[in-house]
Amino acid sequence: MIIKPLEFEKPIHDLYIKIDELKRLSQEGQVDLAQEIKKIETRAKTLKKEIFAHLTPQQILQIARHPNRPDSFSLANLICDDFIELHGDRHFRDDPSMIGGMGQIASHRVVIIGHQKGHDTKENIYRNFGMPHPEGYRKALRLMKLAEKFGLPIVTFIDTPGAYPGLGAEERGQSEAIARNLKEMTGIHVPIFSVVVGEGGSGGALGIGVANRIYMLEHSVYSVISPEGCASILFRDTDKADIAAEQLKLTAKDILELGVIDGIVKEPLGGGHHDWHCQAENIKKVILKDLASYKRKDTKEITEERYEKFRSFGKFMDESKTIKKGD
């Protein structure tokens, strides 16, 4: 897989090009350049660590949207020993931008659901750029009900810029489909675990994100609106998206501090798109830990925990308490 470097990665990319050139010269000219190669490799690794330790929200957003980012279907197949995809909402059609099916992670049988983006233009058009139609959310709910029927835990992978806002989607009840998922997910009798693997956008993300445990990959984002959309509304200028990204507090670190998620899943150095297997293994460890701990919880405890989790989000301030007597 050819990975095109992002703008801020170019200094690292240039060093790796130099390393490849030196290796080629060493092989062709029988010249020992091992020491020089080792020095540049060390410099490249140090530079990479330094750059990725000080990423801006806008740069993290670029990684979250990277075309080679591991997708939900691939992660499901990498995490599961066996994964069988299921299709259709039994009402209108199958939505390729939402995938789901049954799988086995070690000794645990689960149902996996996720937004699905593409890796090139053709695939993105087929997957509608990861923006589900109402039938996508209805398929997701059908699979959740199937999981509940057979007592199987649910794992969801969130990666969408938002639900599709097109005319056809609205005519078929987009907002109702998402609202129904939010309502139904609060009462599902099996544990739900969600992982934001790329871009978590607005209600489109929440449509499969009402979970007992919520995680974000290190370089993923979660926000009520995209920085471009926010900049367009507030500043009337999409070029100010970097300012909006800073203010939206959309990074995994920000969301964890806000108490919306339960943890951050580590990514390989440089981002999950550089090593899908390593990224899948990191997610698998977190999920297996939760699957084991939730086995001991009963139905009532699982549903009440999920309901209270979302009810506790946000804070209210009583302005009357700040007013002095006599004012």
Residue frames as qw, qx, qy, qz and C-alpha x, y, z in Angstrom:
[[0.000, 0.888, 0.460, 0.000, 0.00, 0.00, 0.00],
 [0.410, 0.330, -0.014, 0.850, 1.50, 3.36, -1.09],
 [0.293, -0.782, -0.458, 0.305, 1.01, 5.93, 1.66],
 [0.303, 0.680, 0.086, 0.662, 1.21, 9.54, 0.53],
 [0.411, -0.227, -0.482, 0.740, 2.75, 11.69, 3.27],
 [0.081, -0.911, -0.403, 0.028, 0.76, 14.52, 4.82],
 [0.269, 0.872, -0.105, 0.396, 2.24, 18.02, 4.63],
 [0.394, -0.801, 0.381, -0.239, 3.70, 17.94, 8.15],
 [0.911, -0.199, 0.349, 0.092, 5.17, 14.45, 7.50],
 [0.690, 0.709, -0.104, 0.104, 7.28, 15.54, 4.50],
 [0.024, -0.796, 0.581, -0.167, 10.53, 16.15, 6.49],
 [0.679, -0.267, 0.671, -0.132, 10.29, 12.55, 7.77],
 [0.847, 0.452, 0.273, -0.061, 9.43, 11.26, 4.30],
 [0.413, 0.846, -0.333, 0.051, 12.47, 13.02, 2.81],
 [0.299, -0.621, 0.713, -0.129, 14.76, 11.28, 5.30],
 [0.783, 0.026, 0.612, -0.109, 13.32, 7.87, 4.43],
 [0.722, 0.691, 0.007, -0.032, 13.84, 8.59, 0.72],
 [0.128, 0.814, -0.558, 0.102, 17.49, 9.37, 1.49],
 [0.585, -0.356, 0.712, -0.155, 17.78, 6.11, 3.46],
 [0.855, 0.349, 0.374, -0.083, 16.41, 4.13, 0.49],
 [0.522, 0.819, -0.234, 0.032, 18.88, 5.84, -1.86],
 [0.148, -0.707, 0.676, -0.143, 21.83, 5.04, 0.42],
 [0.752, -0.099, 0.635, -0.149, 20.71, 1.41, 0.70],
 [0.804, 0.574, 0.149, -0.040, 20.52, 1.18, -3.10],
 [0.300, 0.843, -0.435, 0.103, 23.98, 2.72, -3.49],
 [0.450, -0.536, 0.694, -0.168, 25.35, 0.37, -0.87],
 [0.834, 0.125, 0.532, -0.083, 24.01, -2.66, -2.74],
 [0.715, 0.695, 0.072, 0.042, 24.98, -1.52, -6.25],
 [0.320, 0.838, -0.377, 0.232, 28.40, -0.05, -5.51],
 [0.847, -0.118, -0.429, 0.292, 29.51, -2.51, -2.87],
 [0.135, 0.493, -0.344, 0.788, 30.13, 0.48, -0.57],
 [0.425, -0.407, -0.741, 0.325, 29.55, 0.04, 3.14],
 [0.104, -0.447, -0.017, -0.888, 27.19, 2.83, 4.17],
 [0.531, -0.448, -0.718, 0.035, 25.71, 1.02, 7.17],
 [0.352, -0.338, -0.428, 0.760, 26.85, 3.62, 9.70],
 [0.083, 0.018, -0.158, -0.984, 25.48, 6.53, 7.70],
 [0.452, -0.325, -0.651, -0.515, 22.17, 4.70, 7.16],
 [0.497, -0.426, -0.689, 0.311, 21.90, 3.95, 10.87],
 [0.186, -0.223, -0.238, 0.927, 22.47, 7.63, 11.77],
 [0.270, -0.084, -0.329, -0.901, 19.74, 8.83, 9.39],
 [0.513, -0.358, -0.747, -0.224, 17.32, 6.13, 10.59],
 [0.396, -0.394, -0.580, 0.593, 17.87, 7.28, 14.17],
 [0.007, -0.145, -0.009, 0.989, 17.34, 10.91, 13.13],
 [0.374, -0.210, -0.575, -0.697, 14.14, 9.98, 11.23],
 [0.505, -0.429, -0.746, 0.062, 12.72, 8.08, 14.22],
 [0.289, -0.349, -0.410, 0.792, 13.55, 10.94, 16.61],
 [0.124, 0.034, -0.213, -0.969, 12.00, 13.51, 14.26],
 [0.431, -0.313, -0.715, -0.454, 8.89, 11.35, 13.86],
 [0.442, -0.461, -0.680, 0.361, 8.43, 11.07, 17.65],
 [0.167, -0.271, -0.189, 0.929, 8.93, 14.81, 18.05],
 [0.237, -0.085, -0.411, -0.876, 6.42, 15.75, 15.32],
 [0.520, -0.361, -0.696, -0.338, 3.73, 13.31, 16.50],
 [0.402, -0.380, -0.624, 0.551, 4.14, 14.40, 20.11],
 [0.029, -0.443, -0.181, 0.877, 3.14, 17.98, 19.21],
 [0.110, 0.366, 0.733, 0.562, 0.37, 17.62, 16.64],
 [0.261, 0.055, 0.126, -0.955, -2.20, 20.39, 16.29],
 [0.566, 0.307, 0.628, -0.436, -5.95, 19.50, 16.22],
 [0.606, 0.638, -0.146, -0.452, -6.01, 20.23, 12.49],
 [0.246, 0.509, -0.815, -0.131, -3.11, 17.83, 11.89],
 [0.321, -0.012, 0.900, -0.295, -4.83, 15.13, 13.96],
 [0.637, 0.488, 0.295, -0.520, -7.93, 15.67, 11.83],
 [0.479, 0.616, -0.517, -0.352, -5.83, 15.05, 8.70],
 [0.011, 0.277, -0.958, 0.068, -4.64, 11.73, 10.14],
 [0.476, 0.220, 0.706, -0.476, -8.20, 10.76, 11.13],
 [0.656, 0.607, 0.120, -0.432, -9.28, 11.38, 7.52],
 [0.088, -0.532, 0.744, 0.394, -6.26, 9.69, 5.92],
 [0.753, 0.275, -0.307, -0.513, -7.37, 7.63, 2.88],
 [0.590, 0.231, -0.770, 0.066, -5.29, 4.66, 4.10],
 [0.392, -0.340, 0.557, -0.648, -6.80, 4.71, 7.59],
 [0.041, -0.056, -0.998, -0.009, -7.91, 1.16, 8.59],
 [0.494, -0.195, -0.276, -0.801, -11.63, 0.80, 7.81],
 [0.660, -0.239, 0.426, -0.571, -14.33, -0.92, 9.87],
 [0.949, 0.191, -0.107, -0.225, -14.65, -4.00, 7.63],
 [0.612, 0.480, -0.556, 0.293, -10.89, -4.61, 7.65],
 [0.167, -0.459, 0.626, -0.608, -10.68, -4.11, 11.43],
 [0.836, -0.119, 0.218, -0.489, -13.56, -6.56, 11.94],
 [0.926, 0.281, -0.250, -0.015, -11.72, -9.19, 9.90],
 [0.407, 0.527, -0.586, 0.462, -8.39, -8.53, 11.63],
 [0.344, -0.408, 0.544, -0.648, -9.84, -8.60, 15.15],
 [0.860, -0.037, 0.250, -0.443, -12.14, -11.58, 14.67],
 [0.394, -0.242, 0.865, 0.196, -11.03, -15.17, 14.12],
 [0.173, 0.352, 0.834, 0.388, -14.11, -15.44, 11.94],
 [0.191, 0.417, 0.211, -0.863, -16.37, -12.64, 10.65],
 [0.229, 0.416, 0.810, 0.345, -19.53, -13.07, 8.57],
 [0.100, 0.107, -0.027, -0.989, -21.03, -9.89, 7.08],
 [0.202, 0.553, 0.800, -0.119, -24.81, -9.51, 7.09],
 [0.086, 0.090, 0.351, 0.928, -26.74, -7.22, 4.74],
 [0.224, -0.464, -0.598, -0.614, -29.94, -5.21, 4.41],
 [0.183, -0.106, 0.458, -0.863, -32.40, -3.39, 6.64],
 [0.090, 0.337, 0.937, -0.022, -35.40, -5.57, 5.56],
 [0.211, 0.726, 0.418, -0.503, -37.25, -2.42, 4.47],
 [0.385, 0.853, -0.081, -0.344, -35.52, -0.67, 1.56],
 [0.763, 0.548, -0.307, 0.148, -32.01, -1.85, 0.62],
 [0.812, -0.314, -0.102, 0.482, -28.50, -2.61, 1.85],
 [0.050, 0.991, -0.114, 0.045, -26.44, 0.49, 2.65],
 [0.837, 0.254, -0.242, 0.419, -22.72, -0.04, 1.81],
 [0.116, 0.669, -0.320, 0.661, -21.71, 2.90, 4.05],
 [0.575, -0.472, 0.466, -0.478, -22.69, 0.84, 7.13],
 [0.590, 0.205, -0.777, -0.079, -21.30, -2.66, 7.57],
 [0.572, -0.402, 0.489, -0.521, -22.20, -5.26, 10.16],
 [0.774, 0.133, -0.592, -0.178, -22.09, -8.92, 10.95],
 [0.842, -0.510, 0.111, -0.133, -21.29, -11.67, 13.43],
 [0.516, 0.595, -0.563, 0.249, -17.80, -12.59, 14.51],
 [0.866, -0.448, -0.188, 0.123, -15.72, -14.33, 17.13],
 [0.138, 0.798, -0.440, 0.389, -13.00, -12.58, 19.13],
 [0.021, -0.340, 0.876, -0.341, -11.02, -15.28, 20.94],
 [0.037, -0.236, -0.963, 0.122, -13.75, -17.21, 22.85],
 [0.209, 0.487, 0.430, -0.731, -16.34, -14.42, 22.62],
 [0.263, 0.487, 0.693, 0.462, -19.06, -14.30, 19.96],
 [0.027, -0.522, -0.195, 0.830, -20.00, -10.71, 19.09],
 [0.437, 0.751, 0.458, 0.186, -21.91, -8.56, 16.61],
 [0.384, -0.337, 0.138, 0.849, -19.78, -5.88, 14.95],
 [0.312, 0.843, 0.429, 0.090, -21.25, -2.77, 13.29],
 [0.420, -0.482, 0.112, 0.761, -19.36, 0.13, 11.73],
 [0.386, 0.845, -0.017, -0.369, -19.34, 3.06, 9.34],
 [0.782, 0.030, 0.454, 0.425, -17.48, 2.17, 6.16],
 [0.185, 0.848, -0.211, -0.450, -15.37, 4.60, 4.11],
 [0.890, 0.423, 0.055, 0.160, -13.43, 3.84, 0.95],
 [0.622, -0.496, 0.247, 0.553, -9.71, 4.13, 0.18],
 [0.253, -0.035, 0.485, 0.837, -9.98, 5.61, -3.32],
 [0.325, 0.145, -0.084, -0.931, -12.50, 7.66, -5.32],
 [0.529, -0.059, -0.700, -0.475, -14.35, 4.66, -6.79],
 [0.431, -0.252, -0.825, 0.265, -14.71, 2.94, -3.42],
 [0.021, -0.219, -0.411, 0.885, -15.68, 6.18, -1.66],
 [0.434, 0.023, -0.299, -0.849, -18.47, 6.77, -4.15],
 [0.579, -0.166, -0.772, -0.204, -19.74, 3.22, -3.56],
 [0.439, -0.325, -0.688, 0.478, -19.50, 3.70, 0.23],
 [0.099, -0.876, -0.329, -0.338, -20.97, 7.23, 0.01],
 [0.236, 0.600, -0.386, 0.660, -17.85, 8.56, 1.77],
 [0.320, -0.098, -0.797, 0.503, -18.91, 6.81, 4.98],
 [0.304, -0.003, 0.221, -0.927, -22.15, 8.81, 5.26],
 [0.110, 0.232, 0.966, -0.017, -25.00, 6.37, 5.97],
 [0.390, -0.287, -0.407, -0.775, -28.56, 6.67, 4.66],
 [0.626, -0.320, 0.312, -0.639, -31.48, 5.87, 7.00],
 [0.956, 0.056, -0.225, -0.182, -31.41, 2.27, 5.80],
 [0.514, 0.408, -0.618, 0.433, -27.85, 2.06, 7.13],
 [0.219, -0.333, 0.563, -0.724, -29.01, 2.99, 10.62],
 [0.839, -0.073, 0.075, -0.533, -31.98, 0.63, 10.32],
 [0.830, 0.245, -0.496, 0.071, -29.61, -2.17, 9.33],
 [0.210, 0.395, -0.655, 0.609, -27.48, -1.35, 12.37],
 [0.530, -0.241, 0.395, -0.711, -30.53, -1.48, 14.65],
 [0.915, 0.075, -0.228, -0.325, -31.67, -4.77, 13.11],
 [0.680, 0.289, -0.603, 0.301, -28.27, -6.28, 13.92],
 [0.090, -0.369, 0.578, -0.722, -28.37, -4.86, 17.45],
 [0.763, -0.139, 0.168, -0.609, -31.75, -6.50, 18.02],
 [0.884, 0.204, -0.417, -0.052, -30.31, -9.74, 16.62],
 [0.356, 0.378, -0.663, 0.539, -27.41, -9.47, 19.07],
 [0.416, -0.290, 0.437, -0.743, -29.86, -8.88, 21.92],
 [0.887, -0.004, -0.143, -0.440, -31.94, -11.91, 20.90],
 [0.900, 0.133, -0.385, 0.157, -28.92, -14.23, 21.07],
 [0.648, -0.746, 0.017, 0.150, -27.22, -12.50, 24.02],
 [0.764, 0.212, 0.068, 0.606, -24.21, -11.33, 22.02],
 [0.280, -0.686, -0.049, 0.670, -22.16, -8.21, 22.99],
 [0.509, 0.805, 0.255, 0.166, -22.06, -5.44, 20.38],
 [0.494, -0.405, 0.187, 0.746, -18.92, -3.68, 19.10],
 [0.428, 0.854, 0.294, 0.038, -19.29, -0.56, 16.95],
 [0.550, -0.124, 0.199, 0.802, -16.63, 1.26, 14.94],
 [0.159, 0.898, 0.297, -0.283, -17.34, 4.95, 14.39],
 [0.397, -0.255, 0.408, 0.781, -15.87, 6.63, 11.31],
 [0.264, 0.677, 0.609, 0.318, -18.13, 9.13, 9.53],
 [0.145, 0.146, -0.012, 0.979, -18.20, 12.84, 8.72],
 [0.398, 0.162, 0.376, -0.821, -21.94, 12.61, 9.49],
 [0.520, 0.391, 0.754, -0.091, -25.17, 11.04, 8.26],
 [0.260, 0.214, 0.571, 0.749, -25.97, 11.69, 4.59],
 [0.142, 0.473, 0.361, -0.791, -28.02, 14.94, 4.29],
 [0.033, -0.002, -0.660, -0.751, -29.37, 14.30, 0.79],
 [0.540, -0.028, -0.082, -0.837, -33.01, 14.72, -0.28],
 [0.726, -0.032, -0.634, -0.266, -33.65, 10.98, -0.66],
 [0.410, -0.020, -0.761, 0.503, -32.25, 10.27, 2.81],
 [0.187, 0.017, 0.372, -0.909, -34.46, 12.96, 4.35],
 [0.642, -0.016, -0.313, -0.699, -37.51, 11.65, 2.48],
 [0.743, -0.065, -0.664, -0.052, -36.88, 8.16, 3.89],
 [0.656, -0.719, -0.130, -0.190, -36.64, 9.48, 7.46],
 [0.578, 0.409, -0.476, 0.521, -32.98, 10.13, 8.23],
 [0.150, -0.484, 0.444, -0.739, -33.57, 12.01, 11.50],
 [0.834, -0.269, 0.065, -0.478, -36.18, 9.46, 12.65],
 [0.914, 0.146, -0.361, 0.113, -33.83, 6.55, 11.96],
 [0.378, 0.393, -0.530, 0.650, -31.03, 8.11, 14.03],
 [0.416, -0.417, 0.303, -0.749, -33.42, 9.15, 16.81],
 [0.929, -0.156, -0.129, -0.309, -34.84, 5.63, 16.99],
 [0.769, 0.228, -0.484, 0.351, -31.33, 4.18, 17.28],
 [0.051, 0.445, -0.479, 0.755, -30.53, 6.55, 20.14],
 [0.675, -0.318, 0.170, -0.644, -33.72, 5.53, 21.95],
 [0.964, -0.005, -0.218, -0.153, -33.38, 1.80, 21.32],
 [0.623, 0.378, -0.538, 0.423, -29.67, 1.62, 22.16],
 [0.229, -0.512, 0.473, -0.679, -30.29, 2.95, 25.68],
 [0.775, -0.210, 0.333, -0.494, -32.38, -0.15, 26.41],
 [0.754, 0.335, -0.557, -0.094, -30.46, -2.89, 24.58],
 [0.832, -0.512, 0.114, -0.180, -29.94, -5.76, 27.07],
 [0.906, 0.019, 0.005, 0.422, -26.38, -6.64, 26.00],
 [0.382, -0.694, 0.104, 0.602, -23.21, -4.58, 26.52],
 [0.580, 0.774, 0.149, 0.206, -22.18, -2.18, 23.75],
 [0.556, -0.524, 0.196, 0.615, -18.59, -1.07, 23.16],
 [0.496, 0.852, 0.156, 0.069, -17.80, 1.74, 20.72],
 [0.600, -0.352, 0.241, 0.677, -14.47, 2.80, 19.24],
 [0.356, 0.901, -0.004, -0.247, -14.00, 6.00, 17.23],
 [0.818, -0.054, 0.362, 0.444, -11.48, 4.75, 14.66],
 [0.425, 0.317, 0.311, 0.788, -11.37, 7.84, 12.44],
 [0.094, -0.198, -0.023, -0.975, -13.81, 10.70, 12.26],
 [0.074, -0.486, -0.833, 0.253, -16.77, 10.84, 14.64],
 [0.018, -0.131, -0.195, -0.972, -19.16, 13.38, 13.17],
 [0.434, -0.116, 0.037, -0.893, -22.34, 14.62, 14.85],
 [0.770, -0.011, 0.356, -0.530, -25.55, 12.54, 15.00],
 [0.785, 0.409, -0.425, -0.189, -24.18, 10.30, 12.28],
 [0.313, 0.366, -0.800, 0.358, -21.65, 9.01, 14.81],
 [0.385, -0.167, 0.594, -0.686, -24.11, 8.91, 17.73],
 [0.790, 0.115, -0.206, -0.566, -26.46, 6.71, 15.68],
 [0.900, 0.013, -0.431, 0.059, -24.26, 3.72, 16.60],
 [0.378, 0.432, -0.507, 0.643, -22.41, 5.31, 19.52],
 [0.579, -0.560, 0.176, -0.566, -24.69, 4.99, 22.57],
 [0.767, 0.149, -0.609, 0.139, -22.46, 2.52, 24.40],
 [0.760, -0.624, -0.149, 0.105, -21.43, 1.29, 27.83],
 [0.581, -0.515, 0.257, 0.576, -17.79, 1.93, 27.03],
 [0.520, 0.848, 0.087, 0.054, -16.54, 4.46, 24.45],
 [0.648, -0.410, 0.286, 0.575, -12.97, 4.69, 23.22],
 [0.452, 0.875, -0.082, -0.154, -11.10, 6.77, 20.67],
 [0.846, 0.183, 0.017, 0.500, -7.98, 5.93, 18.72],
 [0.492, -0.467, -0.064, 0.732, -5.10, 8.24, 19.57],
 [0.099, -0.213, 0.321, 0.917, -5.37, 10.23, 16.33],
 [0.001, -0.546, -0.770, -0.330, -9.15, 10.17, 15.85],
 [0.089, -0.087, 0.131, -0.983, -11.63, 13.05, 16.33],
 [0.111, -0.544, -0.831, 0.038, -15.14, 13.36, 17.74],
 [0.020, -0.168, -0.092, 0.981, -17.21, 16.50, 17.24],
 [0.373, 0.579, 0.581, -0.433, -20.71, 17.89, 16.81],
 [0.541, 0.826, 0.080, -0.137, -19.63, 19.53, 13.53],
 [0.802, 0.211, 0.078, 0.553, -16.62, 19.50, 11.22],
 [0.363, -0.505, -0.021, 0.783, -14.11, 22.36, 11.60],
 [0.138, 0.131, 0.515, 0.836, -14.92, 23.43, 8.03],
 [0.216, -0.644, -0.656, -0.329, -18.64, 23.59, 8.80],
 [0.427, -0.707, -0.361, 0.433, -18.01, 25.42, 12.05],
 [0.330, -0.302, 0.177, 0.877, -15.72, 27.97, 10.36],
 [0.035, 0.355, 0.616, 0.702, -18.28, 28.50, 7.60],
 [0.313, -0.745, -0.576, -0.126, -21.01, 29.30, 10.15],
 [0.480, -0.730, -0.219, 0.435, -19.02, 31.33, 12.68],
 [0.338, -0.530, 0.255, 0.735, -16.42, 33.06, 10.52],
 [0.626, 0.715, 0.145, -0.275, -18.04, 32.84, 7.07],
 [0.325, 0.756, -0.561, -0.088, -14.63, 31.53, 5.97],
 [0.995, -0.075, -0.050, -0.028, -13.68, 27.84, 5.63],
 [0.581, 0.541, -0.412, 0.447, -9.99, 28.83, 5.52],
 [0.226, -0.578, 0.490, -0.612, -10.28, 29.39, 9.28],
 [0.890, -0.168, -0.363, -0.218, -10.98, 25.69, 9.88],
 [0.608, 0.158, -0.586, 0.512, -7.73, 25.34, 11.86],
 [0.139, -0.295, 0.379, -0.866, -8.99, 27.96, 14.37],
 [0.762, -0.208, -0.106, -0.605, -12.34, 26.14, 14.60],
 [0.830, 0.038, -0.551, 0.079, -10.57, 22.80, 15.13],
 [0.296, 0.233, -0.586, 0.717, -8.68, 24.30, 18.07],
 [0.354, -0.207, 0.283, -0.867, -11.87, 25.62, 19.69],
 [0.783, -0.099, -0.363, -0.496, -14.03, 22.54, 19.08],
 [0.397, -0.459, 0.736, -0.300, -11.90, 20.37, 21.42],
 [0.877, 0.226, -0.131, -0.403, -12.31, 17.39, 19.12],
 [0.417, 0.472, -0.771, 0.095, -9.15, 15.37, 19.81],
 [0.750, -0.238, -0.616, 0.020, -9.07, 12.17, 21.87],
 [0.397, -0.028, -0.517, 0.758, -7.18, 13.94, 24.65],
 [0.232, -0.169, 0.060, -0.956, -9.78, 16.75, 24.79],
 [0.693, -0.245, -0.419, -0.534, -12.74, 14.36, 24.74],
 [0.669, -0.163, -0.662, 0.296, -11.22, 12.25, 27.52],
 [0.179, 0.017, -0.407, 0.896, -10.75, 15.36, 29.68],
 [0.440, -0.177, -0.117, -0.872, -14.41, 16.25, 29.06],
 [0.408, -0.074, 0.806, -0.422, -15.40, 12.82, 30.37],
 [0.727, 0.330, -0.104, -0.593, -17.23, 11.74, 27.21],
 [0.799, 0.286, -0.525, -0.068, -15.02, 8.72, 26.49],
 [0.854, -0.510, 0.084, -0.054, -13.56, 6.05, 28.76],
 [0.673, -0.448, 0.422, 0.410, -10.10, 5.74, 27.26],
 [0.393, 0.777, -0.352, -0.344, -7.69, 6.25, 24.38],
 [0.951, 0.067, 0.265, 0.145, -6.41, 3.36, 22.26],
 [0.327, -0.644, 0.451, 0.525, -2.74, 3.72, 21.32],
 [0.756, 0.645, 0.010, -0.108, -1.79, 3.95, 17.66],
 [0.831, 0.024, 0.132, 0.539, 1.48, 2.83, 16.02],
 [0.265, -0.595, 0.112, 0.750, 4.01, 5.66, 15.67],
 [0.019, -0.137, 0.549, 0.824, 2.91, 7.72, 12.67],
 [0.605, 0.133, 0.041, -0.784, -0.75, 6.64, 12.86],
 [0.727, 0.041, 0.648, -0.225, -2.83, 3.50, 12.43],
 [0.736, 0.631, -0.031, -0.244, -2.65, 3.72, 8.63],
 [0.204, 0.698, -0.686, -0.026, 1.02, 2.63, 8.81],
 [0.134, 0.171, -0.967, 0.133, 0.30, -0.70, 10.52],
 [0.657, -0.237, -0.271, -0.663, -3.24, -2.10, 10.36],
 [0.757, -0.133, -0.636, 0.072, -2.34, -5.33, 12.17],
 [0.330, 0.010, -0.544, 0.771, -0.78, -3.50, 15.12],
 [0.308, -0.166, 0.069, -0.934, -3.76, -1.14, 15.31],
 [0.743, -0.208, -0.450, -0.450, -6.24, -4.03, 15.23],
 [0.649, -0.091, -0.668, 0.352, -4.31, -5.81, 17.98],
 [0.087, 0.088, -0.410, 0.904, -4.42, -2.71, 20.20],
 [0.551, -0.174, -0.109, -0.809, -8.19, -2.44, 19.75],
 [0.759, -0.106, -0.621, -0.162, -8.63, -6.18, 20.32],
 [0.415, 0.008, -0.683, 0.601, -6.87, -6.02, 23.71],
 [0.214, -0.074, 0.279, -0.933, -9.20, -3.26, 24.93],
 [0.688, -0.088, -0.308, -0.651, -12.33, -5.05, 23.70],
 [0.687, -0.041, -0.721, 0.078, -11.30, -8.41, 25.20],
 [0.178, 0.042, -0.618, 0.765, -10.75, -6.76, 28.58],
 [0.431, -0.026, 0.141, -0.891, -14.26, -5.27, 28.52],
 [0.721, -0.025, -0.544, -0.427, -15.87, -8.46, 27.22],
 [0.526, -0.033, -0.779, 0.340, -14.43, -10.32, 30.20],
 [0.018, -0.026, -0.518, 0.855, -15.51, -7.72, 32.78],
 [0.507, 0.009, -0.046, -0.861, -19.07, -7.33, 31.44],
 [0.538, -0.055, -0.818, -0.195, -19.70, -11.07, 31.55],
 [0.275, -0.203, -0.776, 0.530, -20.25, -10.68, 35.31],
 [0.209, 0.147, 0.207, -0.944, -22.90, -7.95, 34.93],
 [0.310, 0.449, 0.833, -0.093, -26.62, -8.64, 34.65],
 [0.231, 0.574, 0.567, 0.544, -29.04, -7.09, 32.14],
 [0.211, -0.920, -0.331, -0.008, -30.40, -4.44, 34.49],
 [0.518, -0.649, 0.135, 0.540, -26.91, -3.30, 35.50],
 [0.480, 0.078, 0.506, 0.713, -25.81, -3.05, 31.85],
 [0.109, 0.696, 0.520, 0.483, -28.79, -0.97, 30.68],
 [0.338, -0.904, -0.234, 0.118, -28.86, 1.31, 33.72],
 [0.568, -0.451, 0.212, 0.654, -25.14, 1.99, 33.43],
 [0.368, 0.269, 0.510, 0.730, -25.49, 3.00, 29.77],
 [0.077, -0.825, -0.476, -0.294, -28.53, 5.20, 30.44],
 [0.454, -0.839, -0.108, 0.280, -26.90, 6.99, 33.40],
 [0.607, -0.154, 0.288, 0.725, -23.67, 7.44, 31.44],
 [0.223, 0.431, 0.443, 0.754, -25.37, 9.59, 28.81],
 [0.285, -0.854, -0.404, -0.160, -27.65, 11.34, 31.29],
 [0.591, -0.649, -0.069, 0.473, -24.57, 12.51, 33.20],
 [0.524, 0.233, 0.256, 0.778, -23.02, 14.33, 30.22],
 [0.024, 0.661, 0.201, 0.723, -23.00, 18.12, 30.52],
 [0.333, -0.310, -0.568, 0.686, -23.24, 20.47, 33.48],
 [0.087, -0.818, -0.414, -0.391, -25.70, 23.14, 34.59],
 [0.324, 0.051, -0.362, 0.873, -24.78, 26.34, 36.41],
 [0.199, -0.792, -0.573, 0.064, -27.12, 28.10, 38.80],
 [0.300, 0.512, 0.003, 0.805, -26.51, 31.78, 38.11],
 [0.444, -0.785, -0.185, -0.392, -28.63, 32.82, 41.12],
 [0.820, -0.468, -0.141, 0.298, -25.94, 31.49, 43.48],
 [0.594, 0.132, 0.019, 0.793, -23.39, 33.94, 42.09],
 [0.064, -0.710, -0.188, -0.676, -25.59, 36.98, 42.84],
 [0.237, 0.031, -0.612, 0.754, -24.84, 38.67, 46.15],
 [0.150, -0.669, -0.700, 0.200, -27.64, 39.44, 48.60],
 [0.058, -0.754, -0.192, 0.626, -29.12, 42.87, 48.09],
 [0.138, -0.242, 0.542, 0.793, -28.04, 43.09, 44.42]]
